[in-house]
């Protein structure tokens, strides 16, 4: 993974932490104010954008890793 992927991952995680904090602050009723809802919207958009970029930019690598693992498991089954 490259530096952009790492930075996007950190940004997505930090945004999710912010979302969790909103929920914690609004326990037990979860009645978010208009301001809180706007913050929630922006944080979720940030998460979504970063995760989408991470996935799209690394799609080939991720698929290759999955294919390699499947081959390894298939080889182990044949050797049993």
Buried (B, 14 or more C-beta within 10 A) or exposed (E): EEEEBEEBBEBBEBBBEBBEEBEEEBEEEEEBEEEBEEBBEEBBEBBEBBBEBBEEBBEEEEEEEEEEEEEEEEEEEEEE
